[in-house]
Amino acid sequence: MGNNFICMKKKDSGGGDGSRSKRLNRSQRKLLAEEDMLHRRALSMAIHQAQLSQRFDGSVSRRVGSTGSRRRNLSNPFSGGKQKQVEEFLESLKVKNFILVHGERFGAWCWYKTIASLEESGLSVTALDLAGSGFNLKDTNSVLTVEEYSTPLTEHLENLPEGEKVILVGHSTGGACISYALERFPEKISKAIFICGTMVSDDQRPFDPFAEELGSAERFMKESQFLIYGNGEDNPPTGFMFEKQHMKGLYFNQSPAKDIALAMVSMRPVPLGPMMEKLSLTAERYGKGRRFYVQTLDDRALSPDAQETAVRENPPEGVFKIKGSDHSPFFSKPLSLHKILLDIAQIP
């Protein structure tokens, strides 16, 4: 707005087009530099995050279903007596390591608030960039399968010390990646948490839960205006990317403006192959995993009805709901999300 005002004022005072153009170019270069800095420092912001709000916003709804076991009560870790509460909380946990897996178009950068709050609670946190996402250098157009897309996650799990377990958290289509990981490494995963995620069943595609919003996979492949043809228009599409305004309405209808700005300069195209691949999940491996689902009740990308269908068709151990959250609860309701993650971590 400030730049537009300057240009208008110059026009009224008779400033030349050349001078106005130079000022505009300088303004654009400055804006691009600021965006690039924001993009590259997104993860470091998590480590040096000042302080989150000192009050829990109370937007977590009731948990649906019962785990059949008692949970230890933990006061809000951001309230008084924090150090003692954190120590008691950590003593109650057998697994203290979280791995955060982003969804489509996002990267590890989207978890910066969650990283800060979990670390403040004394937990170990790793946020990963999937192949062709975030700062991962792989060409998005060359990522063809869920196996390739999930490589950073599976390699991390393979390199865990013997006997060590983790809590996996997957957002949106990242849910398919943690489902794939559950199938491959059930012995290394204590719990899997799906945040408005594609908690797919056997022989289902990560794209399928979004069919209500985007239409069938077949129709999307034929008609979508958002497809990317990385290998030329004569070859099959390799990815897709919504326009910025479309993404704002779908993903960030309740998120703060600063987080939306961060997302707009950081999001990358989605590799299409992994989204259209049917997963093979067995009852012997995936079926024995402990799964939990977090529903976002003001979600326009994956509607509450679609999330309810996923829960009904592939029942998890427990379901949590966040009121007033869009498809990006790590932005719109970070404290609610944090509270739920702590609750699930405490379930024996």
N, C-alpha and C positions, 0 to 999 in steps of 0.2 A: 504494500500500500504506500509506503514511504517513497519508493522509487517512482511509482506512477504519479504521485503528487509533484515530485520534482520535475518530471517531464512535462506535465501539464503547465506548470508555472513557467517553464522556459518557453513553451509555445506561446503563451499569452504575452511574454515580454519580448517576443520577436527573435528568440535565439535561433541560430542557424541549424539546419538539418544535420550537418556534419558534427557539430558540437554535441547535439543531442544524441546522435548515434554513438559517439565515443563514450559519452557518459553511460548510455544503456549497455554497451559492450563491457565496460568496466564493471557495471553492476552485475551483469550476467556471469562474468568470470568470477567475481567475488562469491556469488551465490553458489556456483558450481564447486568452488574450492571449499566453501563451508559444508556443502552436502557431502563431498568426498571425505572430509575430516570426520563428519558425523558418522558416516558409514564405516570407516575404518576403526573408529574408537568405540563402537557400540559394545563390544565385549569387555573392553577395559573399564567401561562405565560400571559394569556389574561389580567389579572388584573394588572400585573406589566410590561406589554409591554412598552418598552422605547418610541420610536416614530416611526410612520410609515413615509413613504416618504412624503416630504413637497410639492410634486407636484403631481397633478392628471395626470394619464397617458394618458388620452384622448382616451381610447379605447371603450367607449360606443358608439354604433351605434344609428341611429335614432330610435325613438319609433314608432311602427306600430299601426295605429288606433288612435282614438281620444276619450278622456274621456268626451268631451262635456262641459268642465268647464275650467276656467282659473286657472293657478297655480302661486303661488308666486315665484319669482326668488330668489334663494339663491346662493351666491357665494360659491366657494369651501371652506368648513369649515377648511381646513388645511392652508388657505392663511392668509394674514395679516388682522387685525381687527377681529380676530376669536371670541373673547368674545362677542362682540356686535352682530355679525352674529348669534352665537349660541342662544343668548337671543331672538333675533327676530324670529329665526326659531322655538324655543320652544313655543313662544307666538302664533305662527300660527297653532300649532297642537292641536287637541282635544285628540288624542290618542298618548301617548308617550312610551308605553310599547310594546317591541318586545319579542316574543317567537321564538327561533330558534330550528328547528327540523331537525336532520341529516338524511342522507340517508343510504342505505344498507352498512354494514360493518363499517361505521363510528360511531362516538360518539360525545358527546358535545364538546370534545377536538378540533374537526376540525374547530370550529368557532372562535378560539382564536383571530385572526386578526379582524374579524367582531365585536366581543364583544368589543375589545379595541376601535375601531373607532366609534362605535355607542355610547359607554359611553363617549367618548371624545366630542361627539356632544350633550351631556346632556340627552341622552335617557336612559331609564331603559331596561335592557336586561336580559333575562333568556334563557340559553341553556340547553336543557334536554337530558338525555340519555334514549332512548326507552328501552323497556324490553329486556334484554339479550344483550344490546349494551353498549359500553363504559365502565363505572364503575358500571353499573347496575349489581347486583349480580345474577339475574335470569338466569337459565340455558337456553342457546339459544335453545337447543333441545326440551325444554318444552313449547316454545312459539308457539301456534298453530293457532291463529286467529289475525286479524287486531285489534280486540278489546283488546286482551291481549297485543299485541305489543305496542299499543297506550296508555296503562294504565297510564304511568307517565304523558303524556300530558293531558289526560282527567281528571285525579285527580287534576292536577294543575288548569285547567279551572274550575272545580267544586268548588275549594277553593278560587277563586277570590272574592273580596268584591262585594257586590251587586251593579250593575250598572257599574262596571268597564269593559272596553273593551281592547282588545289587537290586535296587528298586528301579524299574524302567518306567519312564513317563513319556507317553507319546501324544502329540497334539495333532488333530485332524488326520490327514493321510499318513502322518508318522505312526499312527496306530497300526497300519498294515506292516510297517517295518518292525515294530515291537512284537507283533503277532508272528512274523517270520522268525524273529530272534527267539521267541518262546518255543517255536518248533525245533530250532536248531540247538538251543542251549537251555533247556528247561532246568537243568541242575544248577545253573548260575544265576537264575532270576528268582528272587524272593517273591516279588509282587510286580504286576504290570498294571499301570494306571493309564487309562484312555481318557484324554481330555477332549470332549466333543469330537471323538476320534472315530476312524473307520475300523471298528472292532469287527473285522470280517469273519465270516464262517468259512468252512472248507469250500473250495471251488467258487469263491466270490472274489470280485475285483475290487481294489481300493476305490475305483470310480463309482461303483454301484450305489453306495449310500447317498451320493449326490444326484442321483437320477431324478429325484423330485424337483430339484432346482434347475438342472442342466439338461434334462431329457435322457433318453437311453444312451448307452455308450455308442451304439451303432449310429444313432442319429447325430450325436455330438461329433463323431469322426467325419461324417459326411457334410454337415451343415454349419458347424461352428465357425464364427468369424474370428475366433481367438486363437486358432491353430497356427503353429509355427512350422515352416518347412525348411528345416536346417540343411537338408540335403538336396534342395531344389524342389520346385513345385511338381515335377514329374515323378517324385518319389513320395512315399507315405509321410505324413506329418511326424515330427519328432518331439514336439512340445506344445504348450499353450501358455498364454499370459493374458489375463484380463486387463482392460484399460484401467487407468488409475481411478477414475470416478466410479467405475463399476466395482473395483476392489474396496473402495471406501464404504460403499453401501453394503456390500456383502460381509466384510470382515471387521469393520471398525465403527459400527453405528453407535457404540457406547464408549469408545476409547478416547483418551486425551489427545488433543491436537498435536502435541510434541511427539507422542508415540506414533501417530499416523504419519507425521513428517519423516520420522526415522524409517518406517516401513516403506514409504514411497521411494526412498533413495536406496533401499537395501534389498528389496524383493527381486528375485530372479525367476525366469520362466520355469515351468514344471516339465520334467521329462515325461513324455506321454506313455512310453512303453511300460514302465512300472505301474502306472495308474490303470492300464488296461489288461494287466496280467492276472489270471486267476491263481489264487494261492492254494497250495496243497497243505492242509493242516490236519493232523491226526489226533484222535482222542487219546492216544497213548502218550503223546508229548505235549502238544499245545493244549489239549483238553485237560491236562492235570495242572496247568498253571493257575496261579491265584490272580484273578483279574478283577479290577475295579473300574467303574465308569463315572466320569464327572460330566453332568449335563449342563449346558449353558442355555438359559431360558429365554434370552432375547437374541438368539442366533439366527441370522438371515442366510448364512452360507450352508449350514447343515441344520435344518429346522429341528425344533424340539420334538416334533412328531417323528422325523427320521431317526433321531437319536433314540427315541423310545422304541422304535421298531428294532434297532440294532440290539438294544438291551433285551427285548422280548425274544428275539430269534436266537440270541447267543448269550444267555444269562450269565452275568458276572457274579462275583461273590457279594458285592455291595455297590450301591448306586448313590451318588451325591449330586446335589443340584445347586447351582449358583444363580440367584435371582439377579436380573439386570445385567447379565454378562452377554457380550456379543461373542463372535467366533474367536476372539483373542482375549481370553480371561487374564492372561499374564499382563495385559495392558489395562483392560477395563475393570477388572476386579482382582488385583494381585494379592491383596491380603486375604480375601476369601479363598482364593486358590491355595495360598500358603497354608492356611488353617486346615484345609481338607487334606493336603499332602501330609501334614503332621499327624492328623487323625488316622489316615490310612497306615502310615509308618508304624503307629502304635498298636495296630491290631495284631494280636499274638499269632 
